[in-house]
């Protein structure tokens, strides 16, 4: 394996780890929201409905629908409260991956012995 390849993977590793950590936090928030909905006798179908995921990411004003029950509204409000922070962290993770790849390759090629 070449030095550039090793440098690339070492460079992107922190960004990937940060992104996976962010996904884990988001999954815990979804689990908590589902628990809140179940406490009110409702089922939060966020993981089963692509349209709900679309509204959550791109149209948050339409995420809570008029026909949602009180439990669903509370659960969705919990998810909307963490939406901006989740998206910011995800963008930051992507930037860390891209920049880390370039920096890792550059450093690896700079310290690699020339042949």
C-alpha positions in Angstrom: 0.0 0.0 0.0 1.4 3.4 -1.0 2.1 6.2 1.5 -0.6 8.4 -0.1 -3.2 5.7 0.4 -2.3 5.3 4.1 -2.2 9.0 4.5 -5.6 9.3 2.9 -7.2 6.8 5.2 -5.5 8.2 8.3 -6.7 11.7 7.2 -10.3 10.8 6.7 -10.6 8.6 9.8 -11.4 11.5 12.3 -14.1 12.9 10.0 -15.7 9.5 9.6 -15.6 8.8 13.3 -17.2 12.2 14.0 -19.9 11.6 11.4 -20.6 8.1 12.9 -20.7 9.6 16.4 -23.3 12.2 15.1 -25.4 9.4 13.6 -25.4 7.5 16.9 -26.6 10.6 18.7 -29.3 11.1 16.1 -30.4 7.5 16.5 -30.6 7.9 20.3 -32.8 11.0 19.8 -35.1 9.0 17.4 -35.4 6.2 20.0 -36.3 8.8 22.7 -38.9 10.4 20.4 -40.4 6.9 19.7 -40.5 6.3 23.4 -42.3 9.6 23.9 -44.8 8.7 21.2 -45.4 5.2 22.7 -46.1 6.8 26.2 -49.0 8.7 24.6 -50.2 5.5 22.8 -49.0 6.5 19.4 -46.5 5.1 16.9 -43.8 7.4 15.4 -43.2 6.0 11.9 -40.2 8.1 11.0 -38.1 5.2 10.2 -40.8 3.6 8.0 -41.9 6.7 6.0 -39.6 8.3 3.4 -41.9 11.3 3.2 -41.4 12.0 7.0 -37.7 11.8 6.6 -37.8 14.2 3.6 -40.0 16.7 5.6 -37.7 16.5 8.6 -34.6 17.3 6.5 -35.8 19.7 3.9 -39.2 21.1 5.0 -39.3 21.1 8.8 -42.3 23.5 8.9 -44.4 20.6 7.3 -42.9 17.9 9.5 -45.6 18.1 12.1 -48.9 17.5 10.3 -52.3 18.8 11.3 -53.7 15.3 11.9 -50.9 14.2 14.2 -51.9 13.2 17.7 -50.5 15.0 20.8 -47.9 12.2 21.4 -46.7 12.4 17.8 -46.5 16.2 17.9 -44.4 16.0 21.1 -42.1 13.4 19.6 -41.7 15.3 16.4 -41.0 18.5 18.3 -38.2 16.7 20.1 -36.6 15.7 16.8 -37.0 19.2 15.4 -35.3 20.7 18.4 -32.1 18.8 17.6 -32.3 19.1 13.8 -30.1 22.1 13.2 -27.3 20.8 15.4 -27.5 17.4 13.8 -27.2 18.9 10.3 -24.4 21.2 11.3 -22.4 18.4 12.8 -23.0 16.3 9.7 -21.8 19.0 7.4 -18.8 19.5 9.7 -18.1 15.8 9.5 -18.2 15.9 5.7 -15.8 18.8 5.7 -13.4 17.0 8.0 -13.5 13.9 5.7 -12.7 16.0 2.6 -10.0 18.2 4.2 -8.6 15.2 6.1 -8.1 13.3 2.9 -6.2 16.1 1.3 -4.1 16.8 4.4 -3.4 13.1 5.0 -2.2 12.5 1.5 -0.1 15.7 1.5 1.6 14.8 4.7 2.1 11.2 3.7 3.7 12.2 0.4 5.8 14.9 2.1 7.3 12.5 4.6 7.6 9.5 2.4 11.1 8.7 1.3 11.7 9.5 -2.3 12.8 6.6 -4.5 
